[in-house]
Amino acid sequence: MCNFTKTGVLIAITMVPDVNRLPILNGLVLIGGRSRRMGSQKEKIRWHGKEQRFYLADLLQNYCENVYISCRPEQINEITANDENTSSYAWLCDRYVDIGPMGGILTALEFQPERAWLVVACDLPMLEAEAVNYLIQKRDPRKIATAFKSPGDNFPEPLFAIWEPHSLSILQQMFAQNKLSPRHVLVQHHALCIQAPDVQTLTNVNTPTEATLAKSMITGKGQGR
């Protein structure tokens, strides 16, 4: 079930983007966090009638050539043993251990380096099709990534972003320097940052209190339609 098992040293090759040929877009749902503050697995919360990991994967299927759910290697046995839905989805085990979401992004880019990756974290319960469509429309393949600005500080949000193939060599260099913040990569290398049409899209949920608030927001949004 684990799609990526390559080991050894990967030599970084700088890829020059061809603006006349848009790289094919894959999707990546990040579920490798340990959910310590939440006290339960965030990717299994049913915000929209199904577990969030499956909701996001199904959503990205409408826009991406292939969609993978990114997980820690030790998660895969529990996932395949306890959930009958797992065979309907593709899983990608992190080859980088304990470096946070950068490990999932690096793994994906090394797995299929010719593809761009639409990366989505599992702790964004307000994310819907309109936001995904808007991000894709605004995509600039000449940049290393296209990302929304975080409403709190206007910095780019790396965990709902399109990472282009030529970001791989940069991420590898940052990893070699033990610089493990995807956000810092986007800032330092001038990713395209755009304003989200709905700031609630980037609502991040990490605690039970935040989860309660998010549920109220989702309910209110549904009643307003």
VOBA-1610 file (N, C-alpha, C; in pm, whole numbers, padded with zeros to 5 digits, always signed):
BEGIN
Met+00081-00122+00000Met+00000+00000+00000Met+00084+00126+00000Cys+00210+00112+00041Cys+00295+00231+00046Cys+00358+00252-00090Asn+00324+00360-00161Asn+00361+00376-00299Asn+00506+00416-00321Phe+00572+00468-00220Phe+00705+00524-00240Phe+00802+00457-00144Thr+00895+00380-00200Thr+00988+00307-00116Thr+01132+00332-00153Lys+01160+00431-00240Lys+01295+00456-00287Lys+01385+00501-00172Thr+01506+00446-00170Thr+01605+00488-00071Thr+01731+00530-00143Gly+01823+00589-00066Gly+01948+00633-00126Gly+01951+00782-00144Val+02054+00829-00212Val+02078+00972-00229Val+02018+01018-00360Leu+01942+01123-00353Leu+01885+01183-00472Leu+01960+01310-00503Ile+02018+01319-00623Ile+02094+01436-00663Ile+01998+01544-00711Ala+02010+01662-00655Ala+01921+01773-00692Ala+01959+01828-00828Ile+01861+01842-00915Ile+01880+01900-01047Ile+01786+02018-01059Thr+01838+02133-01088Thr+01755+02251-01100Thr+01672+02242-01226Met+01543+02255-01209Met+01452+02246-01322Met+01403+02386-01359Val+01413+02419-01484Val+01370+02550-01531Val+01227+02539-01581Pro+01136+02617-01526Pro+00996+02606-01567Pro+00974+02651-01710Asp+00891+02578-01781Asp+00852+02614-01917Asp+00710+02667-01910Val+00695+02797-01925Val+00562+02857-01907Val+00466+02816-02018Asn+00519+02763-02129Asn+00433+02720-02238Asn+00380+02579-02218Arg+00432+02510-02120Arg+00386+02374-02089Arg+00361+02363-01940Leu+00235+02370-01904Leu+00198+02369-01764Leu+00216+02229-01708Pro+00297+02212-01604Pro+00314+02079-01546Pro+00182+02022-01496Ile+00165+01892-01516Ile+00045+01824-01468Ile+00037+01835-01317Leu-00085+01849-01268Leu-00108+01872-01127Leu-00153+01744-01057Asn-00080+01707-00952Asn-00121+01601-00860Asn-00174+01664-00732Gly-00247+01585-00655Gly-00296+01631-00525Gly-00231+01554-00411Leu-00211+01622-00299Leu-00150+01560-00181Leu-00224+01606-00057Val-00282+01511+00016Val-00350+01540+00143Val-00257+01499+00257Leu-00219+01594+00340Leu-00125+01569+00448Leu-00199+01525+00575Ile-00169+01403+00624Ile-00231+01356+00748Ile-00126+01307+00848Gly+00000+01342+00826Gly+00109+01286+00905Gly+00131+01349+01041Gly+00056+01452+01075Gly+00071+01513+01207Gly+00022+01420+01317Arg+00066+01447+01438Arg+00034+01357+01548Arg-00088+01403+01629Ser-00145+01519+01598Ser-00271+01566+01659Ser-00265+01569+01810Arg-00152+01606+01867Arg-00137+01603+02013Arg-00231+01703+02080Arg-00241+01823+02027Arg-00327+01924+02090Arg-00474+01890+02076Met-00512+01823+01966Met-00651+01786+01947Met-00690+01670+02038Gly-00597+01580+02064Gly-00627+01464+02147Gly-00690+01350+02071Ser-00717+01370+01944Ser-00768+01264+01857Ser-00723+01296+01715Gln-00737+01202+01625Gln-00684+01219+01490Gln-00769+01316+01409Lys-00705+01427+01370Lys-00779+01532+01298Lys-00828+01485+01162Glu-00750+01395+01099Glu-00787+01352+00964Glu-00913+01265+00963Lys-00958+01220+01082Lys-01076+01135+01088Lys-01202+01210+01128Ile-01192+01338+01155Ile-01311+01416+01189Ile-01403+01425+01068Arg-01530+01408+01090Arg-01628+01410+00980Arg-01693+01548+00972Trp-01623+01642+00915Trp-01677+01777+00900Trp-01788+01781+00794His-01773+01699+00690His-01863+01708+00575His-01924+01572+00542Gly-01955+01492+00644Gly-02022+01365+00622Gly-01930+01246+00600Lys-01800+01271+00586Lys-01703+01162+00574Lys-01574+01207+00639Glu-01485+01114+00667Glu-01359+01151+00729Glu-01286+01255+00645Gln-01223+01351+00712Gln-01163+01464+00642Gln-01059+01421+00539Arg-00982+01319+00568Arg-00881+01273+00471Arg-00945+01228+00341Phe-01060+01162+00351Phe-01129+01116+00231Phe-01206+01229+00163Tyr-01263+01318+00242Tyr-01330+01434+00185Tyr-01234+01516+00099Leu-01115+01543+00153Leu-01018+01624+00079Leu-00965+01550-00045Ala-00939+01421-00031Ala-00892+01344-00146Ala-00997+01343-00257Asp-01123+01324-00221Asp-01230+01326-00320Asp-01242+01463-00385Leu-01226+01568-00305Leu-01234+01704-00358Leu-01123+01729-00460Leu-01002+01689-00427Leu-00889+01714-00517Leu-00896+01629-00644Gln-00966+01517-00638Gln-00980+01433-00757Gln-01044+01510-00873Asn-01122+01612-00842Asn-01189+01690-00946Asn-01093+01782-01020Tyr-00974+01800-00967Tyr-00881+01897-01024Tyr-00744+01839-01058Cys-00712+01721-01007Cys-00577+01667-01016Cys-00574+01536-01094Glu-00460+01512-01158Glu-00441+01387-01232Glu-00445+01266-01138Asn-00367+01273-01032Asn-00364+01169-00929Asn-00366+01236-00792Val-00425+01169-00694Val-00431+01223-00558Val-00377+01117-00463Tyr-00289+01162-00373Tyr-00229+01074-00273Tyr-00256+01130-00133Ile-00272+01039-00039Ile-00282+01077+00101Ile-00146+01050+00165Ser-00085+01154+00217Ser+00050+01146+00273Ser+00044+01111+00421Cys+00121+01010+00461Cys+00117+00966+00600Cys+00257+00925+00646Arg+00272+00914+00777Arg+00396+00861+00834Arg+00405+00711+00807Pro+00525+00655+00794Pro+00538+00511+00766Pro+00466+00423+00867Glu+00471+00461+00996Glu+00410+00376+01098Glu+00257+00383+01096Gln+00202+00482+01025Gln+00056+00492+01016Gln-00004+00389+00922Ile+00075+00343+00825Ile+00016+00267+00715Ile-00044+00135+00760Asn+00017+00068+00858Asn-00039-00060+00905Asn-00174-00040+00972Glu-00184+00065+01055Glu-00311+00095+01121Glu-00417+00134+01018Ile-00375+00210+00917Ile-00469+00256+00815Ile-00526+00138+00737Thr-00440+00050+00690Thr-00485-00060+00606Thr-00558-00168+00685Ala-00528-00181+00813Ala-00589-00287+00893Ala-00728-00250+00942Asn-00753-00122+00963Asn-00874-00082+01034Asn-00976-00005+00950Asp-00950+00016+00822Asp-01044+00096+00744Asp-01066+00033+00608Glu-01187-00007+00582Glu-01219-00074+00456Glu-01214+00022+00337Asn-01216+00153+00362Asn-01212+00250+00253Asn-01072+00273+00197Thr-00970+00224+00265Thr-00834+00260+00227Thr-00796+00212+00087Ser-00851+00100+00044Ser-00815+00047-00088Ser-00863+00135-00202Ser-00953+00228-00174Ser-01004+00318-00277Ser-00915+00440-00298Tyr-00811+00453-00216Tyr-00725+00571-00221Tyr-00579+00530-00234Ala-00499+00622-00287Ala-00355+00600-00299Ala-00285+00665-00181Trp-00188+00595-00125Trp-00119+00639-00005Trp+00029+00659-00035Leu+00086+00761+00026Leu+00227+00793+00003Leu+00296+00810+00139Cys+00385+00716+00172Cys+00452+00720+00301Cys+00571+00817+00298Asp+00580+00901+00399Asp+00693+00994+00410Asp+00825+00917+00416Arg+00922+00959+00336Arg+01055+00901+00347Arg+01145+00986+00438Tyr+01093+01098+00484Tyr+01165+01184+00578Tyr+01092+01175+00713Val+01167+01149+00817Val+01108+01122+00948Val+01120+01244+01039Asp+01008+01279+01103Asp+01006+01380+01208Asp+01056+01517+01164Ile+01018+01559+01044Ile+01050+01696+01003Ile+00923+01773+00967Gly+00809+01720+01007Gly+00684+01793+00985Gly+00637+01784+00841Pro+00552+01878+00801Pro+00491+01872+00667Pro+00591+01882+00553Met+00708+01939+00578Met+00809+01946+00472Met+00846+01806+00423Gly+00842+01709+00513Gly+00873+01572+00474Gly+00775+01517+00373Gly+00646+01545+00392Gly+00545+01500+00297Gly+00558+01567+00163Ile+00586+01698+00163Ile+00599+01771+00037Ile+00722+01723-00039Leu+00834+01708+00030Leu+00956+01659-00035Leu+00936+01519-00091Thr+00872+01432-00014Thr+00847+01296-00060Thr+00768+01296-00190Ala+00663+01376-00197Ala+00579+01382-00316Ala+00657+01434-00437Leu+00732+01540-00419Leu+00807+01598-00530Leu+00915+01503-00579Glu+00976+01426-00490Glu+01075+01328-00532Glu+01010+01206-00597Phe+00891+01173-00554Phe+00816+01059-00608Phe+00782+01082-00756Gln+00731+01201-00788Gln+00701+01236-00927Gln+00750+01379-00951Pro+00879+01397-00978Pro+00939+01530-00986Pro+00895+01613-01105Glu+00832+01550-01202Glu+00786+01626-01318Glu+00647+01686-01295Arg+00584+01652-01184Arg+00449+01698-01155Arg+00452+01817-01058Ala+00353+01904-01072Ala+00324+02002-00967Ala+00232+01934-00867Trp+00233+01985-00741Trp+00155+01922-00635Trp+00068+02025-00564Leu-00061+01998-00565Leu-00156+02078-00488Leu-00164+02015-00349Val-00102+02082-00253Val-00087+02029-00118Val-00195+02087-00027Val-00261+01999+00049Val-00367+02042+00140Val-00349+01970+00274Ala-00349+02046+00382Ala-00342+01987+00516Ala-00480+01942+00561Cys-00484+01840+00645Cys-00612+01783+00687Cys-00683+01868+00793Asp-00615+01972+00844Asp-00676+02052+00952Asp-00737+02182+00901Leu-00786+02180+00777Leu-00854+02297+00718Leu-00999+02260+00687Pro-01086+02258+00785Pro-01222+02208+00765Pro-01311+02296+00677Met-01273+02422+00657Met-01357+02513+00579Met-01322+02510+00430Leu-01226+02429+00393Leu-01181+02426+00253Leu-01287+02361+00165Glu-01324+02429+00057Glu-01425+02379-00035Glu-01380+02401-00178Ala-01461+02356-00272Ala-01424+02355-00414Ala-01393+02495-00466Glu-01466+02596-00419Glu-01445+02731-00472Glu-01302+02778-00448Ala-01249+02749-00331Ala-01113+02793-00299Ala-01010+02718-00383Val-01031+02587-00401Val-00938+02509-00483Val-00938+02560-00626Asn-01055+02583-00679Asn-01067+02634-00816Asn-01000+02769-00832Tyr-01017+02856-00733Tyr-00959+02990-00739Tyr-00806+02982-00735Leu-00753+02898-00650Leu-00608+02883-00640Leu-00550+02834-00772Ile-00615+02738-00835Ile-00567+02684-00963Ile-00574+02791-01072Gln-00679+02870-01073Gln-00692+02977-01173Gln-00579+03079-01161Lys-00534+03104-01039Lys-00431+03205-01015Lys-00290+03148-01023Arg-00276+03022-01045Arg-00147+02954-01046Arg-00049+03018-01145Asp+00075+03037-01099Asp+00182+03088-01183Asp+00297+02988-01181Pro+00317+02908-01287Pro+00420+02804-01286Pro+00561+02859-01288Arg+00577+02989-01312Arg+00711+03048-01309Arg+00761+03065-01166Lys+00670+03069-01070Lys+00705+03078-00929Lys+00725+02938-00873Ile+00793+02928-00759Ile+00811+02794-00701Ile+00680+02741-00646Ala+00588+02831-00614Ala+00459+02789-00561Ala+00360+02904-00571Thr+00233+02869-00566Thr+00124+02966-00556Thr+00048+02935-00428Ala+00032+03036-00343Ala-00029+03012-00211Ala-00115+03131-00171Phe-00213+03103-00086Phe-00293+03209-00028Phe-00215+03277+00085Lys-00247+03402+00108Lys-00191+03473+00223Lys-00267+03435+00348Ser-00195+03406+00454Ser-00259+03377+00581Ser-00328+03504+00633Pro-00454+03496+00675Pro-00524+03616+00720Pro-00464+03677+00846Gly-00390+03600+00923Gly-00335+03651+01047Gly-00213+03738+01029Asp-00126+03700+00935Asp+00001+03773+00922Asp+00040+03805+00778Asn-00043+03767+00681Asn-00018+03792+00540Asn+00100+03713+00483Phe+00155+03620+00560Phe+00257+03531+00506Phe+00190+03420+00426Pro+00262+03357+00333Pro+00200+03252+00252Pro+00165+03129+00335Glu+00054+03067+00299Glu+00009+02944+00365Glu+00060+02824+00285Pro+00166+02757+00332Pro+00229+02651+00251Pro+00150+02522+00244Leu+00052+02504+00332Leu-00019+02377+00339Leu-00156+02383+00273Phe-00179+02485+00196Phe-00284+02489+00095Phe-00225+02569-00020Ala-00146+02501-00102Ala-00066+02569-00203Ala-00033+02474-00317Ile+00001+02530-00431Ile+00050+02452-00545Ile+00201+02469-00551Trp+00272+02358-00534Trp+00418+02355-00539Trp+00460+02307-00677Glu+00536+02390-00747Glu+00579+02357-00883Glu+00700+02263-00881Pro+00725+02190-00991Pro+00837+02094-00993Pro+00972+02155-00960His+00996+02279-01002His+01129+02337-00978His+01149+02382-00833Ser+01047+02362-00748Ser+01068+02387-00605Ser+01146+02273-00540Leu+01155+02158-00607Leu+01220+02041-00546Leu+01364+02068-00507Ser+01443+02121-00598Ser+01584+02143-00567Ser+01601+02243-00453Ile+01512+02340-00447Ile+01519+02439-00339Ile+01486+02373-00205Leu+01383+02291-00202Leu+01346+02221-00078Leu+01457+02126-00034Gln+01520+02062-00128Gln+01630+01972-00093Gln+01747+02050-00032Gln+01774+02167-00089Gln+01881+02250-00034Gln+01847+02296+00107Met+01722+02336+00128Met+01680+02381+00261Met+01687+02266+00361Phe+01647+02148+00318Phe+01656+02031+00406Phe+01801+02003+00445Ala+01890+02012+00348Ala+02032+01987+00375Ala+02088+02087+00476Gln+02028+02206+00481Gln+02071+02310+00574Gln+01992+02305+00706Asn+01908+02203+00720Asn+01822+02186+00838Asn+01725+02303+00854Lys+01683+02360+00744Lys+01581+02464+00744Lys+01451+02398+00698Leu+01363+02371+00794Leu+01253+02278+00770Leu+01116+02344+00767Ser+01110+02475+00750Ser+00982+02545+00745Ser+00941+02570+00600Pro+00836+02504+00552Pro+00788+02531+00416Pro+00749+02677+00396Arg+00697+02740+00499Arg+00659+02881+00488Arg+00781+02968+00462His+00891+02943+00532His+01012+03021+00509His+01065+03002+00367Val+01049+02882+00314Val+01089+02857+00175Val+01010+02948+00081Leu+00879+02955+00101Leu+00795+03036+00014Leu+00830+03184+00025Val+00859+03230+00146Val+00894+03370+00166Val+01028+03402+00102Gln+01127+03321+00129Gln+01262+03348+00082Gln+01275+03338-00070His+01192+03255-00131His+01204+03233-00274His+01086+03292-00352His+01018+03385-00290His+00922+03472-00359His+00810+03396-00431Ala+00745+03309-00358Ala+00627+03243-00411Ala+00518+03346-00441Leu+00429+03311-00531Leu+00315+03397-00558Leu+00216+03385-00443Cys+00186+03497-00379Cys+00092+03500-00267Cys-00032+03576-00309Ile-00147+03515-00295Ile-00272+03576-00337Ile-00368+03584-00219Gln-00461+03674-00230Gln-00561+03692-00125Gln-00672+03589-00142Ala-00705+03518-00037Ala-00814+03421-00043Ala-00947+03494-00060Pro-01035+03446-00149Pro-01165+03512-00167Pro-01252+03504-00041Asp-01227+03403+00042Asp-01299+03388+00169Asp-01195+03351+00275Val-01170+03441+00368Val-01063+03418+00467Val-01094+03298+00556Gln-01221+03260+00569Gln-01255+03144+00650Gln-01198+03015+00593Thr-01166+03016+00464Thr-01109+02898+00400Thr-00985+02849+00472Leu-00906+02942+00526Leu-00778+02908+00587Leu-00789+02887+00738Thr-00911+02871+00789Thr-00929+02843+00931Thr-00862+02712+00967Asn-00767+02719+01058Asn-00688+02603+01098Asn-00737+02551+01233Val-00757+02420+01244Val-00814+02362+01365Val-00715+02265+01427Asn-00672+02294+01550Asn-00574+02210+01618Asn-00616+02167+01759Thr-00722+02226+01812Thr-00765+02196+01949Thr-00915+02168+01951Pro-00966+02102+02056Pro-01110+02079+02068Pro-01192+02208+02065Thr-01139+02314+02127Thr-01210+02442+02127Thr-01223+02496+01985Glu-01114+02490+01910Glu-01117+02536+01771Glu-01210+02448+01687Ala-01216+02320+01719Ala-01305+02229+01646Ala-01451+02265+01669Thr-01485+02298+01791Thr-01622+02338+01822Thr-01661+02463+01745Leu-01570+02560+01741Leu-01596+02683+01667Leu-01611+02654+01518Ala-01525+02568+01464Ala-01532+02536+01322Ala-01663+02468+01286Lys-01711+02380+01373Lys-01839+02314+01349Lys-01952+02415+01341Ser-01947+02515+01427Ser-02048+02621+01424Ser-02040+02700+01295Met-01918+02728+01249Met-01899+02802+01125Met-01951+02723+01005Ile-01924+02593+01003Ile-01970+02510+00892Ile-02122+02502+00892Thr-02182+02486+01010Thr-02327+02483+01020Thr-02389+02613+00973Gly-02331+02726+01019Gly-02383+02856+00978Gly-02368+02881+00831Lys-02259+02835+00773Lys-02238+02854+00629Lys-02339+02773+00550Gly-02366+02650+00597Gly-02464+02566+00527Gly-02603+02623+00534Gln-02639+02682+00648Gln-02773+02740+00662Gln-02789+02867+00581Gly-02676+02933+00552Gly-02682+03058+00476Gly-02694+03038+00326Arg-02683+02915+00281Arg-02692+02890+00136Arg-02835+02875+00091
//
